[in-house]
Amino acid sequence: GQQVMQIPQYQHVQEGEDFTTYCNSSTTLSNIQWYKQRPGGHPVFLIQLVKSGEVKKQKRLTFQFGEAKKNSSLHITATQTTDVGTYFCAGDPRNYGQNFVFGPGTRLSVLP
Amino acid sequence: NAGVTQTPKFQVLKTGQSMTLQCAQDMNHEYMSWYRQDPGMGLRLIHYSVGAGITDQGEVPNGYNVSRSTTEDFPLRLLSAAPSQTSVYFCASSYTLPDRGYGYTFGSGTRLTVV
C-alpha cells in the first residue's frame, strides 16, 4: 500500500539553528500538504505543493516538492521556540482529492 | 464561527462497550473525515464523507461506523470497544476537495482509552 515516510523522527536543535525534515513517498503524488501540530494540540494546515520542483516560502519556512513528485522537504531557518511541535507531510497518491496519507511526522524540539 | 467541534475531549471505555464520538462543523464544509493518531504512526484515515448521505471507508475502518445525515455532523461509532482502539481521534473537514489548496481543518481531538 501507499507509504509516506518522514525523517528524522525526532530533531533537537538549539534556538537559532536551522532544521529540515524530509518526506518520501513510495509512489508519485499528485500533491503534498504540510501540517504542524503543537504538543497537545491538533494538526494545522501550513501549505500545499502541486507542481514538480515547486518551492514555496512562508517567512522562515521553505517548502519544496521534488522533481519526481515523490519527495518533499520543509526547511526552517533560524528556529525559534515557537517552532516546537510535530511536522507532518500528507500525500494524495490517487488524485481523489480527499484521501491524504499522512507521514509519521518529525518532532522538533528547540532548546532556548 | 466555532470551526470543528469534537466531543467528548476525553473518554474511558471498558472492553466491549460502544460509544459515539461527536463531530460538528459550522463552516458548511462538504468534506469530512475521521483520523486516528497513534504514537509514531501519524494520522490514519478511518472513514470519510464527501457530502451528506455519502460515506466511504479509509485505511483502518474495522470496528467503526459512520453516518452523514446532515452537512454539519459526522459522528463516529465504536461498535464494541477493544484496547487496540485506544488512540486520539481527530475529525477534520474541508470546504472543497482538500487538494484544492485549503487543506483540512481539524477538531481538537478526543482522547480515548479502552481498558
gemmi code that builds the backbone of each chain (N, CA, C; Angstrom):
import gemmi

chains = {
    "A": [
        ("GLY", (0.803, -1.195, 0.000), (0.000, 0.000, 0.000), (0.844, 1.256, 0.000)),
        ("GLN", (0.178, 2.352, -0.078), (0.861, 3.638, -0.104), (1.624, 3.879, 1.187)),
        ("GLN", (2.874, 4.298, 1.039), (3.704, 4.581, 2.198), (4.239, 5.997, 2.060)),
        ("VAL", (4.089, 6.736, 3.137), (4.698, 8.058, 3.211), (5.584, 8.067, 4.440)),
        ("MET", (6.870, 8.246, 4.232), (7.826, 8.201, 5.323), (8.417, 9.577, 5.556)),
        ("GLN", (8.835, 9.804, 6.794), (9.479, 11.065, 7.126), (10.733, 10.788, 7.941)),
        ("ILE", (11.756, 11.565, 7.699), (12.966, 11.529, 8.502), (13.445, 12.947, 8.764)),
        ("PRO", (14.025, 13.177, 9.949), (14.163, 12.217, 11.042), (12.863, 12.090, 11.837)),
        ("GLN", (12.828, 11.159, 12.751), (11.659, 11.006, 13.608), (11.649, 12.096, 14.679)),
        ("TYR", (12.844, 12.407, 15.198), (12.997, 13.449, 16.205), (14.169, 14.337, 15.816)),
        ("GLN", (14.101, 15.593, 16.193), (15.206, 16.510, 15.983), (15.234, 17.512, 17.125)),
        ("HIS", (16.409, 17.600, 17.752), (16.609, 18.594, 18.810), (17.596, 19.621, 18.281)),
        ("VAL", (17.235, 20.877, 18.327), (18.118, 21.930, 17.845), (18.208, 23.020, 18.904)),
        ("GLN", (19.301, 23.778, 18.800), (19.456, 24.961, 19.637), (18.715, 26.105, 18.935)),
        ("GLU", (18.088, 26.942, 19.698), (17.400, 28.088, 19.099), (18.361, 28.857, 18.201)),
        ("GLY", (17.905, 29.172, 17.009), (18.740, 29.875, 16.047), (19.335, 28.958, 14.985)),
        ("GLU", (19.368, 27.665, 15.266), (19.858, 26.709, 14.266), (18.776, 26.436, 13.234)),
        ("ASP", (19.194, 25.909, 12.095), (18.251, 25.545, 11.047), (17.758, 24.120, 11.263)),
        ("PHE", (16.622, 23.807, 10.642), (16.005, 22.483, 10.772), (15.402, 22.078, 9.438)),
        ("THR", (15.575, 20.796, 9.089), (14.969, 20.275, 7.869), (14.350, 18.916, 8.136)),
        ("THR", (13.160, 18.706, 7.628), (12.525, 17.394, 7.667), (12.206, 16.961, 6.251)),
        ("TYR", (12.351, 15.669, 6.000), (12.202, 15.132, 4.658), (11.036, 14.145, 4.614)),
        ("CYS", (10.311, 14.188, 3.524), (9.141, 13.341, 3.329), (9.338, 12.549, 2.034)),
        ("ASN", (9.158, 11.241, 2.099), (9.360, 10.397, 0.925), (8.178, 9.465, 0.733)),
        ("SER", (7.739, 9.373, -0.508), (6.605, 8.513, -0.844), (7.062, 7.351, -1.717)),
        ("SER", (6.391, 6.222, -1.550), (6.720, 5.053, -2.370), (6.118, 5.170, -3.772)),
        ("THR", (5.183, 6.093, -3.941), (4.587, 6.299, -5.260), (4.535, 7.791, -5.572)),
        ("THR", (4.312, 8.106, -6.801), (4.194, 9.504, -7.223), (2.939, 10.124, -6.626)),
        ("LEU", (3.079, 11.336, -6.141), (1.969, 12.044, -5.514), (1.434, 13.134, -6.442)),
        ("SER", (0.136, 13.310, -6.452), (-0.424, 14.404, -7.249), (-0.162, 15.740, -6.556)),
        ("ASN", (-0.128, 15.740, -5.239), (0.210, 16.945, -4.496), (0.614, 16.529, -3.078)),
        ("ILE", (1.144, 17.461, -2.324), (1.548, 17.162, -0.955), (1.202, 18.350, -0.075)),
        ("GLN", (0.801, 18.046, 1.145), (0.479, 19.089, 2.108), (1.365, 18.928, 3.340)),
        ("TRP", (1.559, 20.033, 4.044), (2.292, 20.023, 5.297), (1.421, 20.592, 6.414)),
        ("TYR", (1.522, 19.944, 7.569), (0.778, 20.344, 8.755), (1.734, 20.454, 9.933)),
        ("LYS", (1.353, 21.306, 10.899), (2.100, 21.424, 12.148), (1.156, 21.121, 13.299)),
        ("GLN", (1.654, 20.334, 14.245), (0.869, 20.015, 15.438), (1.682, 20.388, 16.671)),
        ("ARG", (1.191, 21.357, 17.413), (1.852, 21.724, 18.664), (1.592, 20.637, 19.703)),
        ("PRO", (2.452, 20.473, 20.700), (2.236, 19.461, 21.740), (0.864, 19.596, 22.383)),
        ("GLY", (0.115, 18.497, 22.400), (-1.226, 18.503, 22.974), (-2.285, 19.120, 22.100)),
        ("GLY", (-1.904, 19.544, 20.897), (-2.855, 20.232, 20.026), (-3.293, 19.374, 18.851)),
        ("HIS", (-3.861, 20.047, 17.871), (-4.326, 19.351, 16.685), (-3.537, 19.829, 15.470)),
        ("PRO", (-3.511, 19.040, 14.408), (-2.770, 19.461, 13.209), (-3.373, 20.716, 12.598)),
        ("VAL", (-2.486, 21.587, 12.139), (-2.890, 22.829, 11.482), (-2.257, 22.867, 10.101)),
        ("PHE", (-3.068, 23.118, 9.098), (-2.611, 23.145, 7.717), (-1.636, 24.292, 7.497)),
        ("LEU", (-0.484, 23.971, 6.870), (0.503, 25.006, 6.563), (0.469, 25.397, 5.087)),
        ("ILE", (0.556, 24.376, 4.204), (0.726, 24.696, 2.788), (0.473, 23.467, 1.930)),
        ("GLN", (0.233, 23.687, 0.653), (0.116, 22.609, -0.317), (1.056, 22.888, -1.480)),
        ("LEU", (1.717, 21.838, -1.967), (2.565, 21.916, -3.150), (1.976, 21.006, -4.216)),
        ("VAL", (1.980, 21.475, -5.448), (1.328, 20.731, -6.518), (2.273, 20.435, -7.683)),
        ("LYS", (3.098, 21.397, -8.043), (3.911, 21.265, -9.254), (5.261, 20.618, -8.962)),
        ("SER", (5.748, 19.866, -9.916), (7.072, 19.270, -9.835), (8.121, 20.358, -9.632)),
        ("GLY", (8.991, 20.188, -8.632), (10.048, 21.155, -8.381), (9.592, 22.431, -7.694)),
        ("GLU", (8.344, 22.492, -7.276), (7.796, 23.716, -6.689), (8.485, 24.060, -5.372)),
        ("VAL", (8.728, 25.350, -5.165), (9.279, 25.854, -3.922), (8.377, 26.994, -3.439)),
        ("LYS", (7.965, 26.895, -2.173), (7.150, 27.957, -1.586), (7.760, 28.370, -0.252)),
        ("LYS", (7.610, 29.655, 0.070), (8.152, 30.162, 1.319), (7.059, 30.813, 2.153)),
        ("GLN", (7.147, 30.598, 3.461), (6.313, 31.286, 4.426), (7.252, 31.796, 5.515)),
        ("LYS", (7.641, 33.046, 5.417), (8.565, 33.660, 6.384), (9.825, 32.794, 6.497)),
        ("ARG", (10.072, 32.152, 7.624), (11.289, 31.360, 7.798), (11.141, 29.917, 7.319)),
        ("LEU", (9.988, 29.552, 6.812), (9.752, 28.186, 6.363), (9.841, 28.112, 4.845)),
        ("THR", (10.587, 27.118, 4.343), (10.699, 26.879, 2.911), (10.271, 25.452, 2.620)),
        ("PHE", (9.323, 25.315, 1.714), (8.776, 24.013, 1.340), (9.179, 23.707, -0.099)),
        ("GLN", (9.536, 22.437, -0.313), (9.984, 22.051, -1.651), (9.332, 20.726, -2.045)),
        ("PHE", (8.935, 20.617, -3.316), (8.372, 19.383, -3.874), (9.365, 18.861, -4.888)),
        ("GLY", (9.716, 17.601, -4.803), (10.739, 17.044, -5.667), (10.319, 16.994, -7.129)),
        ("GLU", (11.337, 16.902, -7.983), (11.077, 16.880, -9.424), (10.225, 15.675, -9.826)),
        ("ALA", (10.452, 14.540, -9.170), (9.698, 13.322, -9.481), (8.382, 13.253, -8.707)),
        ("LYS", (8.105, 14.238, -7.904), (6.876, 14.306, -7.099), (6.741, 13.086, -6.193)),
        ("LYS", (7.874, 12.615, -5.683), (7.858, 11.504, -4.717), (8.483, 11.910, -3.398)),
        ("ASN", (8.991, 13.136, -3.311), (9.570, 13.577, -2.055), (9.367, 15.067, -1.882)),
        ("SER", (9.487, 15.477, -0.638), (9.286, 16.878, -0.293), (10.121, 17.186, 0.944)),
        ("SER", (10.357, 18.460, 1.172), (11.099, 18.853, 2.361), (10.535, 20.146, 2.925)),
        ("LEU", (10.738, 20.295, 4.218), (10.393, 21.526, 4.931), (11.646, 21.986, 5.651)),
        ("HIS", (12.068, 23.206, 5.387), (13.266, 23.763, 6.000), (12.881, 24.992, 6.811)),
        ("ILE", (13.316, 25.034, 8.052), (13.081, 26.201, 8.904), (14.420, 26.870, 9.170)),
        ("THR", (14.500, 28.133, 8.860), (15.718, 28.913, 9.082), (15.653, 29.566, 10.455)),
        ("ALA", (16.764, 29.492, 11.186), (16.860, 30.174, 12.486), (15.664, 29.858, 13.372)),
        ("THR", (15.613, 28.620, 13.830), (14.457, 28.171, 14.607), (14.222, 29.031, 15.848)),
        ("GLN", (12.957, 29.092, 16.225), (12.543, 29.786, 17.439), (11.766, 28.798, 18.309)),
        ("THR", (11.592, 29.118, 19.570), (10.871, 28.196, 20.470), (9.427, 28.001, 20.027)),
        ("THR", (8.905, 28.942, 19.294), (7.531, 28.816, 18.783), (7.419, 27.776, 17.667)),
        ("ASP", (8.549, 27.300, 17.157), (8.534, 26.281, 16.105), (8.368, 24.880, 16.667)),
        ("VAL", (8.412, 24.731, 17.974), (8.284, 23.415, 18.603), (6.983, 22.748, 18.197)),
        ("GLY", (7.074, 21.452, 17.870), (5.889, 20.694, 17.504), (6.267, 19.543, 16.587)),
        ("THR", (5.250, 18.886, 16.059), (5.460, 17.798, 15.116), (4.992, 18.246, 13.743)),
        ("TYR", (5.829, 18.022, 12.755), (5.529, 18.424, 11.384), (5.196, 17.180, 10.560)),
        ("PHE", (4.018, 17.200, 9.961), (3.537, 16.081, 9.154), (3.461, 16.477, 7.688)),
        ("CYS", (3.862, 15.569, 6.832), (3.522, 15.720, 5.428), (2.360, 14.780, 5.134)),
        ("ALA", (1.583, 15.106, 4.128), (0.441, 14.285, 3.737), (0.357, 14.291, 2.221)),
        ("GLY", (0.286, 13.103, 1.641), (0.271, 12.991, 0.192), (-1.026, 12.415, -0.320)),
        ("ASP", (-1.360, 12.809, -1.533), (-2.565, 12.316, -2.202), (-2.115, 11.442, -3.368)),
        ("PRO", (-2.016, 10.131, -3.157), (-1.424, 9.265, -4.187), (-2.352, 8.957, -5.360)),
        ("ARG", (-3.650, 9.042, -5.131), (-4.566, 8.593, -6.164), (-5.313, 9.732, -6.842)),
        ("ASN", (-4.988, 10.937, -6.429), (-5.619, 12.108, -7.041), (-7.135, 12.091, -6.878)),
        ("TYR", (-7.583, 11.508, -5.762), (-9.011, 11.562, -5.476), (-9.401, 12.903, -4.877)),
        ("GLY", (-8.427, 13.564, -4.303), (-8.665, 14.901, -3.763), (-8.981, 14.936, -2.299)),
        ("GLN", (-9.362, 13.798, -1.726), (-9.742, 13.880, -0.320), (-9.081, 12.838, 0.561)),
        ("ASN", (-8.382, 11.894, 0.005), (-7.799, 10.839, 0.826), (-6.299, 11.004, 0.943)),
        ("PHE", (-5.903, 11.782, 1.906), (-4.496, 12.039, 2.108), (-3.892, 11.026, 3.059)),
        ("VAL", (-2.712, 10.536, 2.704), (-1.963, 9.619, 3.551), (-0.909, 10.441, 4.287)),
        ("PHE", (-0.957, 10.376, 5.619), (-0.041, 11.168, 6.420), (1.231, 10.386, 6.729)),
        ("GLY", (2.336, 11.089, 6.742), (3.566, 10.519, 7.230), (3.541, 10.453, 8.748)),
        ("PRO", (4.523, 9.764, 9.358), (4.545, 9.613, 10.822), (4.951, 10.882, 11.568)),
        ("GLY", (5.479, 11.852, 10.857), (5.816, 13.120, 11.482), (7.250, 13.207, 11.969)),
        ("THR", (7.732, 14.440, 12.073), (9.027, 14.741, 12.684), (8.772, 15.656, 13.867)),
        ("ARG", (9.206, 15.210, 15.048), (9.010, 16.014, 16.250), (10.220, 16.907, 16.451)),
        ("LEU", (9.984, 18.210, 16.487), (11.053, 19.195, 16.655), (11.051, 19.771, 18.067)),
        ("SER", (12.197, 19.707, 18.708), (12.400, 20.386, 19.993), (13.416, 21.493, 19.791)),
        ("VAL", (13.143, 22.651, 20.356), (14.038, 23.788, 20.236), (14.482, 24.198, 21.631)),
        ("LEU", (15.770, 24.124, 21.868), (16.310, 24.467, 23.182), (16.673, 25.950, 23.205)),
        ("PRO", (16.182, 26.690, 24.205), (16.440, 28.136, 24.244), (17.888, 28.449, 24.603)),
    ],
    "B": [
        ("ASN", (-17.939, 31.694, 14.703), (-17.502, 30.541, 13.930), (-16.692, 29.591, 14.815)),
        ("ALA", (-17.306, 28.454, 15.220), (-16.628, 27.560, 16.139), (-15.631, 26.667, 15.415)),
        ("GLY", (-15.764, 26.463, 14.100), (-14.872, 25.573, 13.381), (-15.355, 24.142, 13.472)),
        ("VAL", (-14.442, 23.231, 13.845), (-14.782, 21.814, 14.004), (-14.804, 21.506, 15.498)),
        ("THR", (-15.943, 21.056, 15.984), (-16.112, 20.784, 17.410), (-16.237, 19.288, 17.648)),
        ("GLN", (-15.396, 18.767, 18.518), (-15.447, 17.346, 18.868), (-15.809, 17.182, 20.334)),
        ("THR", (-16.675, 16.229, 20.603), (-17.000, 15.858, 21.985), (-17.095, 14.350, 22.095)),
        ("PRO", (-16.720, 13.769, 23.244), (-16.060, 14.444, 24.363), (-14.580, 14.653, 24.079)),
        ("LYS", (-13.878, 15.335, 24.954), (-12.426, 15.526, 24.814), (-11.677, 14.314, 25.353)),
        ("PHE", (-12.207, 13.695, 26.379), (-11.596, 12.515, 26.978), (-12.692, 11.483, 27.240)),
        ("GLN", (-12.330, 10.197, 27.107), (-13.286, 9.131, 27.376), (-12.544, 7.867, 27.749)),
        ("VAL", (-13.031, 7.183, 28.775), (-12.517, 5.867, 29.144), (-13.648, 4.864, 28.967)),
        ("LEU", (-13.382, 3.814, 28.223), (-14.385, 2.777, 27.973), (-13.872, 1.433, 28.462)),
        ("LYS", (-14.801, 0.567, 28.803), (-14.431, -0.811, 29.086), (-14.534, -1.623, 27.797)),
        ("THR", (-13.719, -2.626, 27.693), (-13.757, -3.501, 26.521), (-15.176, -4.012, 26.293)),
        ("GLY", (-15.630, -3.897, 25.035), (-16.965, -4.360, 24.688), (-18.029, -3.285, 24.694)),
        ("GLN", (-17.758, -2.166, 25.337), (-18.731, -1.079, 25.343), (-18.770, -0.390, 23.987)),
        ("SER", (-19.872, 0.266, 23.727), (-19.992, 1.049, 22.493), (-20.144, 2.517, 22.856)),
        ("MET", (-19.783, 3.371, 21.924), (-19.976, 4.795, 22.142), (-19.885, 5.531, 20.813)),
        ("THR", (-20.327, 6.779, 20.839), (-20.279, 7.628, 19.656), (-19.443, 8.855, 19.947)),
        ("LEU", (-18.465, 9.104, 19.088), (-17.704, 10.348, 19.135), (-18.394, 11.345, 18.216)),
        ("GLN", (-18.654, 12.532, 18.764), (-19.381, 13.531, 18.004), (-18.431, 14.488, 17.295)),
        ("CYS", (-18.835, 14.900, 16.110), (-18.089, 15.903, 15.348), (-19.086, 16.801, 14.646)),
        ("ALA", (-18.928, 18.089, 14.815), (-19.803, 19.053, 14.155), (-18.972, 20.213, 13.637)),
        ("GLN", (-19.324, 20.683, 12.440), (-18.643, 21.862, 11.883), (-19.688, 22.865, 11.408)),
        ("ASP", (-19.357, 24.126, 11.560), (-20.299, 25.198, 11.212), (-19.779, 26.033, 10.049)),
        ("MET", (-18.925, 25.451, 9.221), (-18.309, 26.186, 8.117), (-18.910, 25.790, 6.765)),
        ("ASN", (-19.964, 24.965, 6.781), (-20.601, 24.495, 5.554), (-19.626, 23.709, 4.668)),
        ("HIS", (-18.721, 22.954, 5.335), (-17.762, 22.147, 4.601), (-18.414, 20.871, 4.084)),
        ("GLU", (-18.122, 20.542, 2.825), (-18.675, 19.323, 2.239), (-17.926, 18.074, 2.697)),
        ("TYR", (-16.612, 18.196, 2.824), (-15.771, 17.027, 3.063), (-15.449, 16.907, 4.548)),
        ("MET", (-15.696, 15.706, 5.093), (-15.370, 15.448, 6.492), (-14.720, 14.081, 6.614)),
        ("SER", (-13.812, 13.956, 7.563), (-13.058, 12.714, 7.734), (-12.821, 12.456, 9.214)),
        ("TRP", (-12.576, 11.201, 9.520), (-12.119, 10.806, 10.850), (-10.749, 10.158, 10.723)),
        ("TYR", (-9.806, 10.627, 11.555), (-8.470, 10.068, 11.626), (-8.208, 9.598, 13.050)),
        ("ARG", (-7.358, 8.594, 13.176), (-6.849, 8.244, 14.484), (-5.340, 8.457, 14.486)),
        ("GLN", (-4.832, 8.886, 15.631), (-3.411, 9.175, 15.745), (-2.808, 8.320, 16.842)),
        ("ASP", (-1.843, 7.526, 16.460), (-1.121, 6.669, 17.394), (0.359, 7.048, 17.349)),
        ("PRO", (1.062, 6.921, 18.468), (2.478, 7.328, 18.514), (3.301, 6.693, 17.410)),
        ("GLY", (4.048, 7.525, 16.692), (4.950, 7.034, 15.657), (4.290, 6.598, 14.372)),
        ("MET", (2.959, 6.770, 14.274), (2.259, 6.271, 13.084), (1.521, 7.366, 12.338)),
        ("GLY", (1.686, 8.584, 12.737), (0.983, 9.647, 12.031), (-0.516, 9.536, 12.212)),
        ("LEU", (-1.247, 10.044, 11.243), (-2.706, 10.003, 11.274), (-3.185, 9.010, 10.221)),
        ("ARG", (-4.077, 8.134, 10.615), (-4.601, 7.140, 9.690), (-6.097, 7.369, 9.490)),
        ("LEU", (-6.506, 7.328, 8.237), (-7.880, 7.628, 7.877), (-8.799, 6.455, 8.205)),
        ("ILE", (-9.881, 6.738, 8.937), (-10.835, 5.704, 9.320), (-11.998, 5.659, 8.326)),
        ("HIS", (-12.732, 6.757, 8.246), (-13.841, 6.919, 7.306), (-13.863, 8.359, 6.829)),
        ("TYR", (-14.502, 8.560, 5.699), (-14.636, 9.917, 5.202), (-15.973, 10.084, 4.492)),
        ("SER", (-16.320, 11.347, 4.257), (-17.595, 11.658, 3.606), (-17.399, 12.846, 2.674)),
        ("VAL", (-17.936, 12.736, 1.472), (-17.808, 13.824, 0.507), (-19.082, 14.677, 0.454)),
        ("GLY", (-20.046, 14.343, 1.300), (-21.259, 15.126, 1.366), (-22.319, 14.375, 2.149)),
        ("ALA", (-23.402, 15.065, 2.488), (-24.477, 14.436, 3.260), (-24.998, 13.205, 2.531)),
        ("GLY", (-25.123, 12.114, 3.268), (-25.643, 10.875, 2.724), (-24.612, 9.982, 2.053)),
        ("ILE", (-23.353, 10.447, 2.005), (-22.297, 9.695, 1.313), (-21.130, 9.474, 2.256)),
        ("THR", (-20.792, 8.197, 2.482), (-19.628, 7.889, 3.302), (-18.827, 6.773, 2.634)),
        ("ASP", (-17.574, 6.663, 3.019), (-16.734, 5.610, 2.464), (-15.637, 5.279, 3.469)),
        ("GLN", (-15.031, 4.108, 3.263), (-14.018, 3.629, 4.189), (-12.651, 4.178, 3.850)),
        ("GLY", (-11.872, 4.370, 4.904), (-10.494, 4.761, 4.734), (-9.567, 3.585, 4.918)),
        ("GLU", (-8.415, 3.860, 5.514), (-7.355, 2.859, 5.660), (-7.643, 1.857, 6.766)),
        ("VAL", (-8.283, 2.311, 7.873), (-8.487, 1.452, 9.047), (-9.938, 1.516, 9.522)),
        ("PRO", (-10.903, 1.022, 8.750), (-12.317, 1.186, 9.081), (-12.900, 0.152, 10.047)),
        ("ASN", (-12.193, -0.963, 10.247), (-12.779, -2.070, 11.019), (-13.053, -1.658, 12.461)),
        ("GLY", (-14.275, -1.946, 12.912), (-14.668, -1.631, 14.276), (-15.331, -0.276, 14.430)),
        ("TYR", (-15.474, 0.450, 13.325), (-16.052, 1.794, 13.353), (-17.167, 1.922, 12.312)),
        ("ASN", (-18.184, 2.685, 12.654), (-19.236, 3.045, 11.706), (-19.413, 4.545, 11.687)),
        ("VAL", (-19.846, 5.059, 10.534), (-20.149, 6.482, 10.429), (-21.454, 6.664, 9.662)),
        ("SER", (-22.005, 7.850, 9.799), (-23.161, 8.255, 9.004), (-23.055, 9.763, 8.797)),
        ("ARG", (-23.703, 10.265, 7.768), (-23.666, 11.705, 7.492), (-25.069, 12.117, 7.032)),
        ("SER", (-25.923, 12.350, 8.004), (-27.298, 12.716, 7.687), (-27.431, 14.215, 7.398)),
        ("THR", (-26.512, 15.017, 7.894), (-26.513, 16.456, 7.622), (-25.113, 16.881, 7.205)),
        ("THR", (-25.007, 18.056, 6.603), (-23.693, 18.588, 6.234), (-22.849, 18.848, 7.473)),
        ("GLU", (-23.500, 19.244, 8.579), (-22.764, 19.696, 9.755), (-22.172, 18.578, 10.603)),
        ("ASP", (-22.837, 17.431, 10.667), (-22.476, 16.417, 11.654), (-21.917, 15.144, 11.016)),
        ("PHE", (-20.916, 14.583, 11.675), (-20.281, 13.362, 11.165), (-19.838, 12.519, 12.367)),
        ("PRO", (-20.772, 11.825, 13.019), (-20.420, 11.039, 14.201), (-19.696, 9.745, 13.850)),
        ("LEU", (-18.820, 9.331, 14.764), (-18.070, 8.079, 14.618), (-18.500, 7.134, 15.729)),
        ("ARG", (-18.966, 5.959, 15.343), (-19.443, 4.989, 16.333), (-18.468, 3.832, 16.486)),
        ("LEU", (-18.117, 3.572, 17.749), (-17.336, 2.387, 18.061), (-18.321, 1.299, 18.472)),
        ("LEU", (-18.322, 0.207, 17.765), (-19.358, -0.804, 17.947), (-19.147, -1.649, 19.194)),
        ("SER", (-17.918, -2.096, 19.416), (-17.563, -2.912, 20.575), (-16.099, -2.617, 20.874)),
        ("ALA", (-15.875, -1.708, 21.808), (-14.536, -1.162, 22.020), (-13.527, -2.253, 22.386)),
        ("ALA", (-12.319, -2.101, 21.829), (-11.206, -3.003, 22.106), (-9.997, -2.172, 22.520)),
        ("PRO", (-9.081, -2.731, 23.313), (-7.886, -1.971, 23.720), (-7.105, -1.416, 22.539)),
        ("SER", (-7.147, -2.097, 21.392), (-6.431, -1.614, 20.203), (-7.007, -0.309, 19.661)),
        ("GLN", (-8.183, 0.067, 20.135), (-8.787, 1.324, 19.697), (-8.429, 2.492, 20.610)),
        ("THR", (-7.593, 2.233, 21.593), (-7.050, 3.320, 22.407), (-6.221, 4.226, 21.499)),
        ("SER", (-6.592, 5.499, 21.429), (-5.955, 6.395, 20.473), (-6.488, 7.805, 20.681)),
        ("VAL", (-5.936, 8.731, 19.915), (-6.514, 10.074, 19.833), (-7.223, 10.166, 18.489)),
        ("TYR", (-8.486, 10.565, 18.527), (-9.301, 10.633, 17.321), (-9.510, 12.082, 16.913)),
        ("PHE", (-9.243, 12.344, 15.641), (-9.440, 13.690, 15.106), (-10.475, 13.657, 13.996)),
        ("CYS", (-11.366, 14.611, 14.067), (-12.301, 14.858, 12.981), (-11.738, 16.019, 12.164)),
        ("ALA", (-11.867, 15.948, 10.859), (-11.342, 17.006, 10.001), (-12.346, 17.318, 8.903)),
        ("SER", (-12.384, 18.567, 8.490), (-13.291, 18.940, 7.406), (-12.571, 19.848, 6.426)),
        ("SER", (-13.157, 19.944, 5.234), (-12.574, 20.800, 4.201), (-13.693, 21.410, 3.385)),
        ("TYR", (-13.518, 22.672, 3.008), (-14.542, 23.399, 2.264), (-14.850, 22.715, 0.940)),
        ("THR", (-13.797, 22.370, 0.254), (-13.959, 21.675, -1.011), (-12.983, 20.513, -0.998)),
        ("LEU", (-12.727, 19.905, -2.121), (-11.723, 18.860, -2.140), (-10.465, 19.370, -1.447)),
        ("PRO", (-9.993, 18.639, -0.449), (-8.837, 19.132, 0.325), (-7.603, 19.413, -0.513)),
        ("ASP", (-7.554, 18.888, -1.737), (-6.366, 19.129, -2.551), (-6.462, 20.419, -3.350)),
        ("ARG", (-7.489, 21.212, -3.089), (-7.617, 22.491, -3.807), (-6.825, 23.589, -3.127)),
        ("GLY", (-6.047, 23.205, -2.119), (-5.159, 24.187, -1.513), (-5.598, 24.677, -0.156)),
        ("TYR", (-6.772, 24.246, 0.291), (-7.266, 24.712, 1.585), (-6.872, 23.786, 2.721)),
        ("GLY", (-6.574, 22.524, 2.389), (-6.218, 21.574, 3.428), (-7.396, 21.230, 4.308)),
        ("TYR", (-7.101, 20.503, 5.345), (-8.104, 20.118, 6.327), (-8.094, 21.073, 7.516)),
        ("THR", (-9.290, 21.293, 8.088), (-9.416, 21.944, 9.384), (-9.727, 20.852, 10.391)),
        ("PHE", (-8.872, 20.715, 11.388), (-9.027, 19.647, 12.366), (-9.735, 20.137, 13.617)),
        ("GLY", (-10.480, 19.215, 14.243), (-11.011, 19.470, 15.571), (-9.918, 19.275, 16.608)),
        ("SER", (-10.259, 19.521, 17.871), (-9.255, 19.468, 18.933), (-8.975, 18.047, 19.418)),
        ("GLY", (-9.741, 17.068, 18.943), (-9.440, 15.685, 19.242), (-10.203, 15.109, 20.420)),
        ("THR", (-10.350, 13.783, 20.398), (-10.911, 13.026, 21.518), (-9.888, 11.970, 21.911)),
        ("ARG", (-9.476, 12.028, 23.166), (-8.507, 11.039, 23.665), (-9.280, 9.897, 24.289)),
        ("LEU", (-9.225, 8.724, 23.642), (-9.989, 7.557, 24.071), (-9.073, 6.481, 24.625)),
        ("THR", (-9.434, 5.984, 25.807), (-8.725, 4.864, 26.417), (-9.702, 3.728, 26.608)),
        ("VAL", (-9.325, 2.542, 26.139), (-10.161, 1.352, 26.319), (-9.422, 0.390, 27.255)),
        ("VAL", (-10.088, 0.079, 28.363), (-9.430, -0.771, 29.369), (-10.079, -2.163, 29.416)),
    ],
}
model = gemmi.Model(1)
for chain_id, residues in chains.items():
    chain = gemmi.Chain(chain_id)
    for i, (resn, *xyz) in enumerate(residues, 1):
        res = gemmi.Residue()
        res.name, res.seqid = resn, gemmi.SeqId(i, " ")
        for name, pos in zip(("N", "CA", "C"), xyz):
            atom = gemmi.Atom()
            atom.name, atom.element = name, gemmi.Element(name[0])
            atom.pos, atom.b_iso = gemmi.Position(*pos), 0.0
            res.add_atom(atom)
        chain.add_residue(res)
    model.add_chain(chain)
structure = gemmi.Structure()
structure.add_model(model)
structure.setup_entities()
